[in-house]
Amino acid sequence: MTTPAKPRAILFDLDGTLLDSLDSIADAMNATLRDHEFPTHPREAYRAFVGDGVRALAERVVPAESHGALDEILATFKEHYRHTREFAPPYPGILAMLEIAKASGISIGVLTNKPDDSARVVVAKQLGSVGFEHVRGDRPDEPRKPDPAGALALAEAMKVPPAKCWIVGDTPTDLKTAAAAGMVGVGVLWGFRSREELSAEKHRILVESPAELGALLAKKTKK
């Protein structure tokens, strides 16, 4: 896919895209698993576990025969995560890239499968200086990514046609969301998933670093 025209709006994924949150998620879930006397998992294994919401995360790490207790397990996880979630820093270069986007007149928002309340707390703590126009996490009344409903709702709120929006994320889920919403998908290679996984998705561009993404956003393009 050739590099498209500069967007009017960008919807950023959060974990693995803006924030280096693998340790905070892995630590909280492993503490949860220990509390419930389940085996824990190596930190690197969580790269494949995350991306589709907290319930999907629990389903992947908890033995199948114990899935009937997921609600109780998730309650434990949320308690542990309250104490680790605010220690996930932005990746190097993220804040500078976001400032380039804003200086270029691009509207920016967050679209994540992290629970909505948690997403707002984390964005305020770690990215509060940026000033996102909208933050939208997983809500009980709305399907999560890769369903396009959240992305389309944000585009409408930002008053930008979907075709003029980019979704920037580190997982195939983000790129599938972009395709379903009629938006441009941008896969980032500094996050949780591999180049091979992201390359398998159609109609996307890949970027190696926040600086490379910032350069795309700063570039003057023909309308």
N, C-alpha and C positions, 0 to 999 in steps of 0.2 A: 504494500500500500504506500503510495506517495504521500509525503507530508501534506496534510490538508491546510486550508487557510486558517489563520489564527482564530481561535474561538472567541465567542462573546462571553461564555461562561464555562467554568470548569467545576466538576463535582469530584472531589478527592475522596478516595478511600482513606481510612484512618490507620489501622494497625498494619504495619508492614509497608506503608506508603508514606505517610507523614511522620509516624512515630515508630521508634524501634522498641516495640512492646513485647517481643518474644519472651524475654526473661520474666516480665511481670505476669504474663498469662501462664507461662509454664510453672512458675513458682506457686501461684495461687491454685492452679489445678492439681499440682502434685501434692500440695498440702491437703487439699480436699480428698484426694485419693487415699492418702495416709489416714485421714480421719475416718474414712469408711472402710479401711483395711483392704484396699485394692492395690495392685501393683502400680508403681509410678512409671513415668516414661522419660527418656532422655530429652534434654532441651531441644535438640535438633529435630526430634520427631514431631514437635509441635508445629514446625513449618507446614507440614501436610495436614495437621489436624484443624488449624484455624481457617477462617475465611467465610464460613457459612452460618455464623451465628453461634451463640453460646450453647444452645441445645444440641446442635450438630456436633460441636466440640465435645460435649459430655458423652454423646452417643459413640463417638470414636474412641474415647479413652477408657470408658467404663465397660467391663465385661458384659457381653450381650445378655447373659442370664440375669443381670441386675438392672436392666433398663426400666423395669417397673418402679424403681426407686429414684428415677431421674429428677423428679421435682425436689425431693429432699436433698439430693446431691447438688443440684443447682443452687439451692438456698445456701448450702455450705460454701460453695464456690464464690457466690456473690459476697459473702461475708469476708472471705479471705481476700478477694480481689479489691475490696474497698481499701485495703491496706497496701496494695502493691501497684494499683493502676496509675497513681500519680507520679510514679518513678520511671515512666517510659519517656525518654527524651526524644525530641525531633531528630531525625537523621541529619548528619552534617550537610549543610547547604540548603536545607528545606526552608528555613525562614527567609533567606536571601531570594530563593526562587519564588516564594509567595509574594514577596514585596515587588518583584519584577512583574508578576501577574497583575497586581493591583495598579502599579504604575503604568501598565500598558492598557488600563481601562477594562480589564477582564473581571467579571463578577466571579467570586469564588465561594464555594460551599463544601460541606462535608456530607457524604452519603456512605454510611457504614452499616454493617450487620451487627455491630456492638449494640447492646440495649440502649435505647434513646437516652435515658437518664444518665447512664454511665458515660456515654459519648459526650454529652454536654459538660459533665464535670471534667473529663480529661482534656477536652479542647480548651476549656476556660483555664485550666491549670497550666498546660504545656504550650498552648498556642494562642493564649488570650490577647497577646499584643497584635495579632494579625488582623482580627476583625472580619471573620467570616460572615457573609450575609445570612447564611442558613446552616444549621447543623441538624441532620436528620438521621436518627438511628433506627434500630429495630423497634417497631411498635406493634402491640397486640392486634390492632385493627388493620394492619397492612402487611402484605406479603414482603418477605425480604429479598434482597438480590439473590439470584439473577432476574427475578421478576422486575419489569421496568417501572412499576407503579410509582415507587419512591423517586426515581430519577425524573419521570415525567412531571410529578407534582412539584419538584424543585425547579425544573425548567419553567413551569407555568408561574411559580412564585417569583422567579427572577426575570420573568417577561422576556425570555429568550427562546426562540424556536429550537426544538431538539437537534436539528441538523447543525446548529451553531454551537452546540455544547460538546465538550470533551468529558469523558469519564476517565480518571487517572487512578490506576490501582495496580496491585502486585499479584493478583490471582486471576485464573481463568473466569471465576465468578464475576469479577468486575468487567472483563471484556465481553462476556456473554450479556451482561446487563446493558452495556453500551449498544451492542448489536440489536438487542430486543427493543431498545428505546429509540433507535434511529440516530444514535449519537456516535461520535468518534471515540474509539477505545485506545487508550494509551497505557501500555504495560511497562511498569518500572522494574528494572533488573537489580535494584538494591534491596528488595523486600524478601518475603518469605518463600516465594516459589521460583522455580528454575526457568532459564531461558527456553528450554525445551517445552515445558508446559505452556508458557505464554505464546511461543511460536506456533503451537498447534491451533490457536484460535485464528479465525479469519478476520480480515478487514480491521487490522490494528497496526499501530506503530509501536516500537519499543525504544526506550531510552535507557541509557547506562547510568545516568547520574542526575541529581537535581540540577546541576549546572547545565547539563545538556538540555533538560526540559526548559530551564530558564532562558536559554539561548533561543529556543524555538518560540517562546512567548514574546521575547523582545524583538524578534525579527519582524521587519515591516513586510507585509504581504499585500498583494493586490486583492481588492474586494471583489 
